[in-house]
């Protein structure tokens, strides 16, 4: 959520953000509501002060009839105005929540995904004659069973079996070992040209809850669109749609000391998302599922280092993909595609031979203090000032999609799959599965 004073001081910038993110919001209405709530608050404060003065005069003896009458009058006025303030306040907050974050200056302006920009293309596309898609290979190897999953849970669920499970666990162990290794963190920071700009602190591994309360989900500004979420019937609880939903809210209503920051988490969670409609070939195999596993990065930092932290997260994503020796490209997302709470967004798309195109496997979201304002997650600076923290989240690996990328890029004609070198030690030295 944006600060109302920022909106007043940067009216044109906020209006540009609304337009460039394809929202329709009446800022005049929000500012008028803010004026109304301030005026009602002043009126209530004045009435309460007068009531307190009268109460003080009524102590120590029988109060004069005129004081009693005045007290009743003030009580009646407060009973009339206080509900009005509550109503205006609720409408004001609801409308203020709809205002999107302001994009960074280097975010491409665009109103469709077609306006995203390819920033860089890396790695060589493998020369595979008649490439199979991951589903064909997985079925041939006995790694995938969607028919029985549909019988048990419905469409877009799957039983993953055998060496495909081992492959996923190998990826998980590789990422956890890498991002908790200070030497790896230093290597990534130096390669990205960020040495001296951010901390070299490694990540803390987290297994988070898989559910969160409605008010927390809303404060994260990740509850909408609700039709994509799974709610627990009869309770104000939701299954999380990605690990950052329960990592970013972890320090709600807390205050960090500046020396504690940055705090970096690597969360592993099974996530749930209701995605309506059909997507052609995206329905094959495990590309687009209602249930999927993710390794997600989350950080809390000061405003001084948060942009560099965002660039660091992108550097991590690139390093991880490069360690698997997969061809990829970096996408600078446009204003429309970065999302409401984001100030900047970068995607990594990996080449999938079975589809003959690059597909999104990673995203990195830079939120500035937009999320922290509603979460009230703050930092006490060394000089004693209290400030909102800045937040970043980014995919380390969406496990399903990265297994697709490995299977399709490392496929053999006989449907066996070569194991990337960095993963072989996690699979008992196997070179093929």
N, C-alpha and C positions, 0 to 999 in steps of 0.2 A: 504494500500500500504506500502511496506517495504521501509526503507531509503536506498539509494544506498550505502552509506558509511557502513551501517550495512551489506549489502550483500558482499561488498569487504572484510570486516573484519571477516566475518563468512561464507565464501564461502561453506565449507563442510556442515555446519549446514543447510544452505539454500538449497543446492542440496539434502540433505537427506529429507527435508520437501517436495520438489518438487516430489521426487520419492515416498515417503510414502503417499502423497495425490493423487498419480496417475496422475500427470501432466507431460507434455513433453515441457520443456522450455530450450532454449539455453542461459545460463547465459553469455557465452562469447560474444554473439551478443549484449546483453544489455550493457555489460561493454564497448564494442567497441563504441557503440552509445553514451554512456556517455562521453567517451574520445573525440569523434568527436564533440559533442556539446560544450564541454569545450574549445576545440581548436578553433572552429569557434567563440565562444563568445570572447575569448581573441583577436582574429584577428579583430573582429568588434570593440571591445573597443579601440584597438590601432588606428584603422582608424578613429574612431570618435574623439579621443583625438587629432590626427594630424589635422583633419578637423577643430576642435575648435581653435587650435593654429593659423591656417591659417586665419580663420575668424577674430580672434583678430588682426592679422597683417593688415587686409584689411580695418579696421575701420579708420576713420579720414582722408580721402583723396582718390584719385584715386589709386586703387590697381595695382600693377605691373602685367603685362601680365602673367609672369610665375606663380604668385600666383593664378590667375584666372584659368590657365590651370591645376595647381595642385589640386585646389578645385574641378574642373570637374572630374579629374581622380579619386579622392577619392570618390566622389559621385557615380560614375559608379561602382567602386569596391564594395561599400556598397550595391548598388542595386543588385549586383550579388550574394553577400555572404549572405545577410539577409534572402532571401527566402530559401536558403540552410539550414540555421540554423533553421528556422521555420519548415521545412520538417523533419529534423533530430530530432528536439525536439518533434514533434508530434509522430514520430515513436518510439522514446525512451520512452515517457510517456505511449503510448499504450502497449508496451511490458512490461514495469515495472509493470503496473497494473495487468498483468497476473500472476505475482509471488505470490504464496500463503503465508499466514502467517506461522510462524514457530510454530509447536505444542509445548506445555509444555512437560517437560521430562516424566511426568507420564501418558501421553496419549498412549494407546495401539497402537502398529504399526499393521496396517492391510489394506488390499486392497478391502475388501467387508464388507457389514453390518454384515456378519456372524462373523467377527473378533471383534465386539463389546463385551464388557465383562459385565456380571451381577455382580454388586458390592455388592448388598444387596437385600434380599427379605423380605418384611414386611407385616404383617397382615395375617389374615386367610381367605382363599377362602371360600365363603359361600356354604353351602350344599343345593343346589337347585335341586329338582327332575324335570327333563325335562325342563330346563330353556328356556324361550322365549327370542328372541332378542328384542332390543328396538323398532324396526319397528313394529313387531307384536303387542306389547303392545300399542304403540302410535296410530296405526290404530284402535285398539279395543276401545281405549279411546276417539277417535275423536280428537287427538292432532296433527295429521300429514296429510297433503294433498299434495302429490307430483304430482298427475295427473293434477290438475288444475294449479299448478306451471309450469309444463311442457308446458301446453297450453299457458301460459302467457309469460314465460321466457325461456323455453327449459329445457333440462335435467339437473340434479344436482342442482335444486333449489327446495325450499319447502315453503309451508305455515305452520308455527308453530302456534298452536292455544291452547286456553283454559289454563288448569293448567300447561301445558308444558312451556308456556310463563311465568307464575307466578314462576315456578321453576327456569327458567333462571334468572329472575329478583331477586329472592331470593339469588342465587349464587352471582350475581353482587353486591348486597348490603352487603352480608356477607364479600366479599373480600375487598370492598372499606372501610367498617367500620374497618376491621382488620388491614389493612396496613396503615391506617392513625392514628392508635392508638399507641402512643409511648410505652405503657405498653406491647402491643403485640409484638412490634419490639424488646423490651428489652428481652422478654421471648424467642423469637426465637434465638436471638443472644447468650444468655446465654446457651440455650440448645445445640447450635451448637459449643460451646466452642470458640466463637469469641469475648467474652467480653474483652474490652480494645484494640481490634485490629481494629475495625471499628466504625463509628459513629452510634448512636442510633436514628438518624433523621428519622422520618416517611416519607411516600411517599406523593407526591402531585398528586391529581387526574387530569387527562387531557382528554378532548374530542378533539382529533386532527383532522386536515383536512383529508379527505379520498383520496386526490389526491396529487401528487407531480410531480415536473418538471423533465424532463429527466436528466439534468445535476446533479440534487440533488440525484436522484435515483442511478445514476452511481457513484457519490461520496460516497454513502453509501455502494457501492459494493453489492447491493441486486437486481439490475435490471436484471441480468442474472439468469437463462435462460429466455430470453424475451418471448419465446413461452408460458411460464406459466403466463405471465402478461397480463393485459387488458390495451390497449392504447386508449386514446380519439382521435377519428378520426379527422385529420386535425390540431391537436394541439400537442405541446410537453408536454403533461400531461398524467399521468398514474394513474390508480386506485391502491392504495397501497395494497400489498399482506399480510401485517401484521402490527400491530400498531407500532412495533419498527422502521419500515421504515420511518415513519413521526415523531417519537419521537427522534430517534438517530440523525436525521438531523436538529433538532429544533434549535441548537446553532451553525450552520454552520457559519464559519468566525467570531466567537466571542471569547472573552477572559474572562475566569472566574478569580476571585480572589481566592486564596487558601482557605480562610476562608469560601467561599461559598460551597465548596465541602465536601461531595458528594452531587450531585443533583440527586434525585430519583423521577422518574415519574411512575405513574400507569395509563396507557392509555386504554380506552375502544373504540374499533372501529369495524365497520363492514368491513371485509376484502374480497378481491376478488382474486381468483387464477384460472387460466385456466389449468386444469390438463388433458392432453390428455390420451386416452386409457381407458380400462376397468379394473376393479379390483375385479371381482367376487362379493363376499358378501360385499365388501366395497361400492358397489353401492346401497345396501339396506339402507333405512332410511336416516339418516343425517350424516353418518360417513365421507364421502368424498364429499364435496360440492364445487361449484364454489363461493358461498357466505357464509361467516361464521363470527360469532362474537367472539372477543377475548379480554381478559384482559391481557395486556402485561406490564412487568416491564422493565424499562430502567434506567441506572445510568451512571453518569459521575463522575470519581474519579481521584485521583493522581495515579501515577505508584506504589507508596508505598503500597496502600491499595486495588488495583484492584483485585488481586487474592483472597483476603479475601472477597471482595464484591461479587465475583463470587460464592464462597462457601456459602455466606449468601443468595444469590438468590436461590440456590439449597435447602438450609435449609427452606426457605419460602415455596417453592413448596411442600416439604415433609410435612411441618406443615399443609398446606391447605388440602392436600389429607387425612392426618391423622384426621383432624377435621371432615371430611366427613365419616371417618371410612371405607375407601375403601382399599382393598388389593392392593399392588403395589410392583414394584421392581425398583431399581436404576441401570441405564445402563451407563457405561463408554464408550463413543463413541470412535471408533478407528480413526486413522489419515485420512483414506479415508472418513469417514462419518461425521466428524466435519464440513467440509465445508472450502472453500477457505479463508475467512477472520478470521476464528476462530483459537485461540491458544489452546482451550480446549472446550469440549462439553459434557454435561450430559443430559440424557433423563430420564424421569419418565414414566413408563408404568403401567397402571392400569389394573387389571383383569376384563375382560368382559365375564360373564357367557354365554351370547348368542353366543359368538364366541369360547368360551372355550380356551381362551389364553389372554396373556397380550398384550395390544396395547398402542402405544405411545400417551400420553396426554399432556406431557410437554417437553420442551427443554430449556436448559440454555447455552448461548453462551458467551464465554469470548474472546474479540477481542484485548486486549492490546491496543496499539496506532494505530493499522492497519487502522481502519476506520477514526480516527481523523486526520490522515495525509492528506488524500484527502479532508476531510471536513474543515480542518484548524480550529479545535476547540481546544483551548489551555487554559492553566492555568498560571497565574502569581504567582509564588511561593513567599513565604514570604520574601525570600532573593532577590527578583527582577527578578530571572530567568524565562524565558518563556519556557514552555514545552507543549507537546501535552498531552491532557487528555487521560485516558483509559476508554473504554466503555464496558458495560455489558448489555445484554438483556436476558430476560427469560419469559416464559409463566407463568402467574398467573393461568388462566384457559382458555382453548379453550372451549367456552361455549357449543358448540354442543357435543363435545366428553365427557365432564364431565357430561352432562345430560344423555348421553348414559350410562355412568358408573353408575350413580345413579339409573336410571330406571332398568338396568339389575341386579344390585347387591341388590336392595331393592324391587324387584318385589314380588308380592303375586300371588297365583294361579289364582285368579279371575281377573288378569290384573290391579289391583290397585297397587299403589307404595307407600311404606312407605317413609316418609320424614326424612332425616337425622336430628338428634336432633338440630344441630347448625343452621339449616335452618328453623326450625318450627316457630320461632318467626317472621320470615319474611313472613310466610304464614298463619297469623292469628291463630297460634297455631295448625294448622292441623297436624295430625300424619300420615294421608294417603291422597293421591290425586287420 
